[in-house]
Structure formats: C-alpha cells, structure tokens
Amino acid sequence: MTNDRNERRLRFALIGGGPGSFIGGVHRIAAELDREIELVAGAFSSDADRSAQAGAAYRIDPARAYPDLATMLAAEAARPDGIDFVTIATPNHHHLPAARAALEAGIAVMSDKPATATLQEARDLADIVAGAAVPYALTYTYSGYPLVREARARIAAGEIGQVVKVIVEYSQGWLAGAVDSKQAAWRLDPGRAGAGGCIADIGVHAFHLAEFVTGLHVTQLLADLGSVVPGRTLDDDAQLLLRFDNGARGALLASQVMIGERNGLRLRIHGTRGGMDWRQETPNRLVIHHGDGRTEIVQAGDASLGSDAMAGLRTPGGHPEGYLEAFANLYRDFATLLRGGAAPLLPGISDGLRGMALIETAVHASREDSGWVHLIV
C-alpha cells in the first residue's frame, strides 16, 4: 500500500473510547462510513487490560491496542503504515495533554468538544495548534447536518434579511435523578469535566450551532446556571440571554433534567424578512417562514439545496440520514484537509476557544450574579 494519502485510506487511532464508552463507537462508525478512513490503533484506556479489550472489540491488530498514549505515538511513528491522525474521545481533562502530545509528534488531531477543560488550556492549545504542521479539528457534530449547512448558506445569502432574534435550546432528561453510569460520572466531576456541567456538555453545542448558522458572534451574555439535583457540584440546568455582534438578541436554554426530553436540540432564527426553524430530532426538514406569510418546508434531497448541503447527502430524498451521517461529514471534511484540500465548514481551534470562553464566562457570571458580561476569548 502506498504512503500517498491521496491514494489510500487514512489511518487513525482512538485515544479513549474504551469499554463502556458511547462516543468511541460513534467515532469509529462515522470515520469509516465513506471508506476513506479506517481505525487501526488506539490507546483506549489508561488501564492496559481494558485497552486490549477495546482493541479486540474494535477488531484491530492486538499489537496496536496500546497501554498508553506515549507508547502508541512512539510505536506508530516507527511503522511504515503508521497512523495519520488521532481522535481524542476522553473526558475533558485529558484533551489538552493528548492533543499536545499528538501535535508535537506531528500527528493531526480530531477532538471531542469542548476543546479542553479550561479557557486557559484552550489558549495554550491554540498556541500549540498555531505552531503545528498538521490540522486540528473539533467534532461539533451538528454543524455536519446538511440542512444546518443549508440554513447557514441561505442566511449568508440574505434570504431572511438581517438576523434580529436567535433562540437555541438543547433539552435532555437523562440526568434528572441519580444516575450510576460511566457516562454520567465524569460529566458530574469537576476534576474531569472542568468548571461546567450541562453548559459544557451540551450548552456549547447549542452555542456553536447558533454562531455557525447565523455567522454571528455572541458579544455579551446574562447567565443563570444551577444544580437542580441535590448534591451536584456542577450545573445540570442553564439559561442564558445573548447579545450578538450585529445587534441581534437571543436566548440559549440547555438542560439535562427535563424528564421526557431525549436530545431536543432546536434552533430558531428570525430576520427582518423571514425566519428558520431546525430540530435535530427531525433533521431532514428545515422550516422557512417568509415575510409574505408563506411557510416553506425544505427537505434533504430537494433539488433546491445548495452545494454545501448536497455535498453532505448520501441517499436520495425520503431516505432518512441523521447523527452518524452528520458526524461522518466532519470526518470527510477532515480527510479533505489531510489530503491538502480546503474544509471551511469544519470546526477548529477558534471554535474551541469560543466554546471555552462561553463555559467559563457563564459559570463565573452566574455564580457572581454579575448581570450582563462581555464574552472575551
């Protein structure tokens, strides 16, 4: 097999994603969906036996299920068929050291969000990325949905006029009571998750989606974060009022204690000539309200879709595509970068910095009851 990346599948390794992980399997499926990338190695757990178990489950060469990251990077660098990039799928406190080690070894990085555990770590990582010779990207998954990209393109083209109102909500109920699981444990632990709970886990997704689709930046916020379930240190419920750089106002709701809600991510954007409404649980429909009173339903596969949306589709209209396909679009964009092309819609370190600024600003402002505060990256 040739070493030319344009002539072969790209090879990647997972950092994290061991036994009990939800997101590790998602990364593997998404990365391999288009057969441009394959999982060949990993440091799946800090426990060597568990890493070996994960390697067997992923059906990779047992010799490439490594006991730790340093061993993996050294061994893969010595192989003629070594990895092209790593995916970081660990709790937040591991993100910076893992990304630093890979980038300094000349290995590209695809990382789960948020970028790091703290804003200062994100700033440190930004310096590392700036000096690296290889790409770094973040899996803000919802930016990979075709109709999210369609909404972005239409707003940029002025279809709804100047944006004046943005409402984004992300509602879940799985942490409404005591939860005994690996997935819950680290998200509720400040030592592993960082300063934010719900705001860091799903609030940053909502925040990124709002900025990605509108093309605007939040400049100020008023935050109210709380822990609904007794005994929790980190927030499990959050609401923010927002002001954008074009003068628009908005609101962000993120909660993991709303019983009955599953993955209720919804974005509504209103302008001077119309509005748009997109929901993650029905991702193949974009509702557009026109100023003359008409309501238009745009669907995945419609002939009217622009090039960004069309490029993200794999099946004809009426054949549902969803979360895994959106995730796969980010990996396809990343493969394009690694092969020397451009991927302007792929989230990167600037998105990571803004996400961490949101988390720390909202947490601090809510605790101090600071009122309106500036979002400073």
C-alpha positions as CSV (number, residue, x, y, z in Angstrom):
1,M,0.0,0.0,0.0
2,T,1.4,3.4,-1.0
3,N,2.2,6.1,1.6
4,D,0.5,8.7,-0.5
5,R,-2.6,9.9,1.4
6,N,-4.4,10.6,-1.9
7,E,-4.1,7.0,-2.9
8,R,-5.1,5.1,0.2
9,R,-7.4,5.2,3.2
10,L,-6.3,7.4,6.0
11,R,-5.4,5.5,9.2
12,F,-6.4,6.8,12.7
13,A,-6.1,5.9,16.3
14,L,-8.6,6.4,19.1
15,I,-7.5,8.0,22.4
16,G,-10.2,6.9,24.8
17,G,-13.3,5.1,23.6
18,G,-12.7,2.1,25.8
19,P,-15.2,-0.4,27.3
20,G,-18.4,1.4,28.4
21,S,-17.8,4.3,26.0
22,F,-20.7,5.6,23.9
23,I,-18.7,8.1,21.8
24,G,-15.8,5.8,20.8
25,G,-18.0,3.6,18.7
26,V,-19.7,6.6,17.2
27,H,-16.3,8.0,16.1
28,R,-15.3,4.7,14.5
29,I,-18.6,4.3,12.6
30,A,-18.6,7.9,11.4
31,A,-14.9,7.9,10.4
32,E,-15.3,4.7,8.4
33,L,-18.7,5.4,6.8
34,D,-17.3,6.6,3.5
35,R,-14.4,4.2,3.4
36,E,-11.9,7.0,3.3
37,I,-10.6,6.3,6.8
38,E,-10.0,3.2,9.0
39,L,-9.4,2.6,12.7
40,V,-6.1,0.8,13.0
41,A,-4.8,1.6,16.6
42,G,-5.7,3.1,19.9
43,A,-4.8,3.9,23.5
44,F,-8.4,3.1,24.5
45,S,-8.0,3.3,28.3
46,S,-5.5,4.2,31.0
47,D,-5.8,0.5,32.1
48,A,-3.7,-1.7,29.8
49,D,-6.1,-4.7,30.1
50,R,-9.1,-2.6,29.2
51,S,-7.3,-1.0,26.3
52,A,-6.6,-4.5,25.0
53,Q,-10.3,-5.5,25.5
54,A,-11.4,-2.5,23.5
55,G,-8.9,-3.3,20.7
56,A,-10.4,-6.7,20.4
57,A,-13.9,-5.3,20.3
58,Y,-12.9,-2.9,17.5
59,R,-11.2,-5.8,15.7
60,I,-7.8,-4.2,15.3
61,D,-4.4,-5.9,15.4
62,P,-3.8,-6.7,19.2
63,A,-0.3,-5.3,18.9
64,R,-1.8,-1.9,18.1
65,A,-4.0,-1.7,21.2
66,Y,-1.6,0.3,23.3
67,P,-1.3,0.7,27.1
68,D,-0.8,4.4,26.9
69,L,-0.6,7.4,24.6
70,A,3.2,7.8,24.7
71,T,3.8,4.2,23.8
72,M,1.3,4.4,20.9
73,L,2.8,7.6,19.4
74,A,6.3,6.1,19.5
75,A,5.3,2.8,18.1
76,E,3.2,4.2,15.3
77,A,5.9,6.6,14.3
78,A,8.2,3.6,13.8
79,R,5.8,1.8,11.5
80,P,5.7,2.2,7.7
81,D,2.0,2.1,7.9
82,G,1.6,4.3,11.0
83,I,-1.4,6.5,11.8
84,D,-2.2,9.7,10.0
85,F,-4.2,11.2,12.9
86,V,-5.7,10.6,16.3
87,T,-9.2,11.1,17.6
88,I,-9.5,12.3,21.3
89,A,-12.6,10.7,22.9
90,T,-11.7,11.1,26.5
91,P,-13.1,13.1,29.4
92,N,-12.3,16.8,29.1
93,H,-9.3,17.0,31.4
94,H,-7.3,14.7,29.0
95,H,-7.9,16.8,25.9
96,L,-5.0,19.2,26.2
97,P,-2.3,16.7,27.2
98,A,-3.4,14.3,24.5
99,A,-3.7,17.0,21.8
100,R,-0.3,18.4,22.7
101,A,1.4,15.1,22.6
102,A,0.0,14.2,19.2
103,L,0.5,17.6,17.6
104,E,4.1,17.8,18.9
105,A,4.7,14.4,17.4
106,G,3.4,15.6,14.0
107,I,0.1,13.8,14.2
108,A,-3.1,15.5,13.2
109,V,-5.9,15.7,15.8
110,M,-9.7,15.4,15.7
111,S,-11.0,16.1,19.2
112,D,-14.3,15.8,21.0
113,K,-15.7,19.1,22.3
114,P,-15.1,21.1,24.4
115,A,-11.6,21.7,23.3
116,T,-10.1,21.5,26.8
117,A,-11.2,21.6,30.5
118,T,-10.4,25.3,31.0
119,L,-10.2,28.5,28.9
120,Q,-6.5,28.9,29.7
121,E,-5.9,25.4,28.5
122,A,-7.7,26.3,25.3
123,R,-5.5,29.3,24.9
124,D,-2.4,27.1,25.4
125,L,-3.7,24.7,22.9
126,A,-4.3,27.5,20.4
127,D,-0.6,28.4,20.6
128,I,0.3,24.7,20.0
129,V,-2.1,24.4,17.0
130,A,-0.7,27.7,15.5
131,G,2.8,26.2,15.6
132,A,1.8,22.7,14.4
133,A,2.4,21.5,10.8
134,V,-0.8,19.3,10.9
135,P,-4.5,20.0,11.2
136,Y,-6.6,20.2,14.4
137,A,-10.4,19.9,14.4
138,L,-13.4,19.6,16.8
139,T,-16.4,17.4,16.5
140,Y,-19.2,20.0,16.9
141,T,-21.4,17.3,15.3
142,Y,-24.5,19.3,14.5
143,S,-22.6,21.5,12.0
144,G,-22.3,18.4,9.8
145,Y,-26.0,18.1,9.1
146,P,-26.8,19.0,5.5
147,L,-29.8,21.2,6.4
148,V,-27.9,23.0,9.0
149,R,-25.4,23.9,6.3
150,E,-28.2,24.8,4.0
151,A,-29.6,27.2,6.6
152,R,-26.2,28.8,7.1
153,A,-25.8,29.3,3.3
154,R,-29.3,30.9,2.9
155,I,-28.8,33.2,5.8
156,A,-25.4,34.3,4.4
157,A,-27.2,35.0,1.1
158,G,-29.6,37.3,2.9
159,E,-32.7,35.1,2.4
160,I,-34.3,36.1,5.8
161,G,-32.7,39.6,5.9
162,Q,-30.8,40.9,8.9
163,V,-30.9,38.4,11.8
164,V,-32.7,40.0,14.8
165,K,-33.5,37.1,17.1
166,V,-31.8,33.7,17.8
167,I,-33.4,31.1,20.1
168,V,-31.4,27.8,20.6
169,E,-32.4,25.1,23.1
170,Y,-30.9,21.7,24.0
171,S,-33.1,19.7,26.3
172,Q,-32.3,16.3,27.8
173,G,-33.7,14.5,30.8
174,W,-31.2,11.7,31.4
175,L,-29.7,13.4,34.5
176,A,-32.9,14.3,36.2
177,G,-32.2,11.9,39.1
178,A,-29.4,9.9,40.5
179,V,-27.5,8.2,37.6
180,D,-24.9,5.4,38.1
181,S,-23.0,5.2,34.8
182,K,-19.6,5.9,33.4
183,Q,-21.0,8.5,31.1
184,A,-22.6,10.4,34.0
185,A,-19.8,10.0,36.4
186,W,-17.2,12.0,34.6
187,R,-19.6,14.7,33.4
188,L,-20.6,15.5,37.0
189,D,-17.0,15.5,38.3
190,P,-15.2,19.0,38.2
191,G,-11.9,17.2,38.2
192,R,-12.6,15.6,34.8
193,A,-15.3,17.8,33.2
194,G,-13.9,21.2,34.2
195,A,-15.9,24.2,35.5
196,G,-19.1,23.5,33.6
197,G,-21.5,20.6,33.7
198,C,-24.5,20.8,31.4
199,I,-23.2,24.1,29.9
200,A,-20.0,22.3,28.9
201,D,-21.6,19.0,27.8
202,I,-24.5,20.3,25.6
203,G,-24.6,24.1,26.1
204,V,-21.5,24.5,23.9
205,H,-23.2,22.5,21.1
206,A,-26.1,24.9,21.2
207,F,-23.8,27.9,21.3
208,H,-21.7,26.7,18.4
209,L,-24.8,25.8,16.3
210,A,-26.2,29.3,16.8
211,E,-23.0,31.0,15.8
212,F,-22.3,28.6,12.9
213,V,-25.6,29.0,11.3
214,T,-26.0,32.8,11.7
215,G,-22.4,33.7,11.0
216,L,-22.6,36.0,14.0
217,H,-20.7,36.1,17.3
218,V,-22.1,36.4,20.8
219,T,-20.6,39.5,22.5
220,Q,-22.5,39.6,25.8
221,L,-24.5,37.3,28.0
222,L,-26.6,37.1,31.1
223,A,-26.3,33.7,32.7
224,D,-28.4,31.7,35.2
225,L,-26.9,28.2,35.8
226,G,-28.0,25.8,38.6
227,S,-27.8,22.3,40.0
228,V,-31.3,21.0,40.3
229,V,-30.4,17.6,41.7
230,P,-29.2,17.9,45.3
231,G,-25.5,17.3,45.9
232,R,-24.2,18.1,42.5
233,T,-21.3,20.4,42.2
234,L,-21.7,21.2,38.5
235,D,-24.7,22.7,36.8
236,D,-27.3,20.4,35.2
237,D,-29.6,23.3,34.0
238,A,-28.7,26.6,32.3
239,Q,-30.4,29.5,30.6
240,L,-28.6,32.4,29.0
241,L,-29.7,35.7,27.4
242,L,-27.4,36.6,24.5
243,R,-26.4,39.7,22.5
244,F,-24.8,39.3,19.1
245,D,-22.3,41.5,17.3
246,N,-24.9,42.7,14.7
247,G,-27.2,43.9,17.5
248,A,-29.4,40.8,17.4
249,R,-30.7,39.4,20.7
250,G,-31.2,35.8,21.7
251,A,-31.5,33.1,24.3
252,L,-29.9,29.7,25.0
253,L,-31.5,27.0,27.0
254,A,-29.6,23.9,28.0
255,S,-30.9,21.3,30.5
256,Q,-30.3,17.7,31.4
257,V,-33.1,17.5,34.0
258,M,-36.2,17.9,31.8
259,I,-37.9,14.5,32.2
260,G,-39.2,13.2,28.9
261,E,-36.7,15.1,26.7
262,R,-34.2,13.0,24.8
263,N,-32.0,15.1,22.5
264,G,-34.1,18.1,22.0
265,L,-31.8,20.4,20.1
266,R,-33.7,23.1,18.3
267,L,-32.6,26.4,16.5
268,R,-34.9,29.2,15.5
269,I,-33.5,32.2,13.7
270,H,-35.6,35.3,12.8
271,G,-34.7,38.1,10.5
272,T,-36.2,41.2,9.0
273,R,-37.7,39.2,6.1
274,G,-38.3,35.8,7.4
275,G,-37.3,33.0,9.9
276,M,-35.9,29.5,10.0
277,D,-36.6,26.5,12.3
278,W,-34.5,23.3,12.5
279,R,-34.7,20.4,15.0
280,Q,-32.2,17.7,15.5
281,E,-34.8,15.0,16.1
282,T,-36.3,15.7,12.6
283,P,-33.0,16.8,10.9
284,N,-34.1,16.3,7.3
285,R,-36.6,19.2,7.5
286,L,-35.9,22.9,7.6
287,V,-38.9,25.2,8.0
288,I,-38.6,28.6,6.4
289,H,-41.1,31.3,7.2
290,H,-41.3,34.0,4.6
291,G,-42.2,37.6,5.2
292,D,-45.2,37.4,2.9
293,G,-46.8,34.8,5.1
294,R,-45.8,31.6,3.3
295,T,-44.2,28.7,5.1
296,E,-41.8,26.6,3.1
297,I,-40.6,23.1,4.1
298,V,-37.2,22.3,2.7
299,Q,-36.2,18.7,2.8
300,A,-33.0,16.7,2.5
301,G,-32.6,15.8,-1.2
302,D,-34.6,18.7,-2.6
303,A,-33.3,20.0,-5.9
304,S,-33.3,23.5,-4.5
305,L,-30.5,22.7,-2.0
306,G,-27.1,24.4,-2.4
307,S,-23.8,22.8,-2.8
308,D,-22.8,22.7,0.9
309,A,-26.0,20.7,1.7
310,M,-25.8,18.5,-1.3
311,A,-22.2,17.5,-0.6
312,G,-23.3,16.2,2.8
313,L,-26.0,13.8,1.5
314,R,-25.5,10.2,0.7
315,T,-29.1,9.0,-0.2
316,P,-32.0,10.2,-2.3
317,G,-34.7,12.4,-0.7
318,G,-37.0,10.5,1.6
319,H,-34.3,8.2,2.9
320,P,-33.5,9.4,6.4
321,E,-30.0,10.5,7.3
322,G,-29.1,11.6,10.8
323,Y,-26.5,11.8,13.5
324,L,-24.0,9.3,12.3
325,E,-24.0,10.8,8.8
326,A,-23.6,14.3,10.1
327,F,-20.6,13.1,12.2
328,A,-19.2,11.4,9.1
329,N,-19.4,14.7,7.2
330,L,-17.0,16.2,9.7
331,Y,-14.6,13.2,9.2
332,R,-14.9,13.6,5.4
333,D,-14.0,17.3,5.8
334,F,-11.0,16.3,7.9
335,A,-9.9,13.8,5.3
336,T,-10.0,16.6,2.7
337,L,-7.7,18.7,4.9
338,L,-5.3,15.9,5.4
339,R,-5.1,15.4,1.7
340,G,-4.3,19.0,1.1
341,G,-7.8,20.4,0.3
342,A,-9.9,23.0,2.0
343,A,-12.7,22.4,4.5
344,P,-14.1,25.8,5.5
345,L,-17.1,24.4,7.4
346,L,-15.1,22.2,9.7
347,P,-14.9,23.5,13.3
348,G,-11.4,24.2,14.6
349,I,-9.5,25.8,17.4
350,S,-11.2,29.2,17.1
351,D,-14.5,27.4,17.7
352,G,-12.9,25.7,20.7
353,L,-11.7,28.9,22.2
354,R,-15.1,30.5,21.9
355,G,-16.8,27.4,23.4
356,M,-14.5,27.5,26.4
357,A,-15.0,31.3,26.8
358,L,-18.7,30.6,26.9
359,I,-18.4,28.0,29.6
360,E,-16.1,29.9,31.9
361,T,-17.9,33.2,31.4
362,A,-21.3,31.7,32.0
363,V,-20.2,29.8,35.1
364,H,-18.5,32.8,36.7
365,A,-21.2,35.3,35.8
366,S,-23.9,33.0,37.2
367,R,-22.1,32.4,40.5
368,E,-21.2,36.0,41.0
369,D,-24.7,37.2,39.8
370,S,-22.8,39.6,37.6
371,G,-25.6,40.7,35.3
372,W,-24.6,41.3,31.7
373,V,-21.0,40.5,31.0
374,H,-18.8,40.6,27.9
375,L,-17.7,37.3,26.2
376,I,-13.9,37.6,26.0
377,V,-12.0,34.9,24.2
